[in-house]
Amino acid sequence: MEPRDVRIKRLRYRSSYTGTKETDVLLGQFVARHLDALSPTLLDQYEALIDNSDPDLFMWISGRKPVPPEWDTDVMVLLKNFRTGS
């Protein structure tokens, strides 16, 4: 099993270099603020979520497209609240 600190570093990198500038900024800022405090369950949700395409992620988080039920998780709520400043 990967040590938590190594996993956090890997997820930070992946979040800042997604391939789409808007998603890089959004996810990069989110992980800078929240990643260290996420529970193992939320880390799992986050890691699975960012395997989706950048355009889909941005549309779901921004509210431009509905979030599919399988991705409408606690971490998605955190991301949406982060985006809106709630």
C-alpha positions as CSV (number, residue, x, y, z in Angstrom):
1,M,0.0,0.0,0.0
2,E,1.2,3.5,-0.9
3,P,2.2,5.7,2.1
4,R,-0.2,8.6,2.6
5,D,2.4,11.3,2.0
6,V,3.4,9.8,-1.3
7,R,-0.2,9.5,-2.3
8,I,-0.9,13.1,-1.4
9,K,2.1,14.3,-3.5
10,R,1.0,12.2,-6.5
11,L,-2.6,13.6,-6.2
12,R,-1.3,17.2,-5.9
13,Y,0.7,16.7,-9.1
14,R,-2.1,15.1,-11.0
15,S,-4.5,17.8,-9.9
16,S,-2.3,20.6,-11.1
17,Y,-1.4,19.1,-14.5
18,T,-4.7,17.7,-15.8
19,G,-4.3,19.0,-19.3
20,T,-7.0,21.8,-19.1
21,K,-6.0,25.1,-17.6
22,E,-9.3,25.8,-15.9
23,T,-9.3,22.3,-14.3
24,D,-5.7,22.7,-13.3
25,V,-6.5,25.9,-11.5
26,L,-9.6,24.7,-9.8
27,L,-8.3,21.3,-8.7
28,G,-4.9,22.8,-7.8
29,Q,-6.4,25.3,-5.5
30,F,-8.8,22.8,-4.0
31,V,-6.0,20.3,-3.2
32,A,-3.8,23.1,-1.8
33,R,-6.5,23.9,0.7
34,H,-8.1,20.5,1.4
35,L,-6.1,17.5,0.4
36,D,-4.1,17.0,3.5
37,A,-7.3,17.0,5.7
38,L,-9.3,14.5,3.6
39,S,-10.1,11.2,5.2
40,P,-9.0,8.0,3.4
41,T,-12.5,7.5,2.1
42,L,-12.5,11.0,0.6
43,L,-9.1,10.5,-0.8
44,D,-10.4,7.4,-2.6
45,Q,-13.3,9.3,-3.9
46,Y,-11.1,12.2,-5.1
47,E,-8.6,9.9,-6.8
48,A,-11.3,8.0,-8.6
49,L,-13.1,11.3,-9.6
50,I,-10.0,12.8,-11.3
51,D,-9.7,9.8,-13.6
52,N,-12.6,11.3,-15.5
53,S,-12.1,13.7,-18.4
54,D,-11.1,17.3,-17.7
55,P,-14.1,18.7,-19.6
56,D,-16.5,16.5,-17.7
57,L,-14.9,17.4,-14.3
58,F,-15.1,21.1,-15.0
59,M,-18.7,21.0,-16.2
60,W,-19.8,19.0,-13.2
61,I,-18.0,21.1,-10.7
62,S,-19.1,24.3,-12.3
63,G,-22.7,23.2,-12.4
64,R,-22.9,23.4,-16.2
65,K,-23.8,19.7,-16.5
66,P,-25.5,17.5,-13.9
67,V,-23.2,15.2,-11.9
68,P,-23.8,11.6,-12.8
69,P,-25.0,9.7,-9.7
70,E,-21.9,7.6,-9.4
71,W,-19.8,10.7,-9.1
72,D,-22.1,12.7,-6.9
73,T,-20.1,11.9,-3.7
74,D,-19.1,13.8,-0.6
75,V,-15.9,14.9,-2.3
76,M,-17.9,16.4,-5.3
77,V,-19.9,18.4,-2.7
78,L,-16.7,19.7,-1.3
79,L,-15.4,20.6,-4.8
80,K,-18.7,22.4,-5.7
81,N,-18.7,24.3,-2.4
82,F,-15.1,25.2,-2.8
83,R,-15.8,26.6,-6.3
84,T,-18.7,28.8,-5.0
85,G,-16.9,29.8,-1.8
86,S,-19.4,28.2,0.4
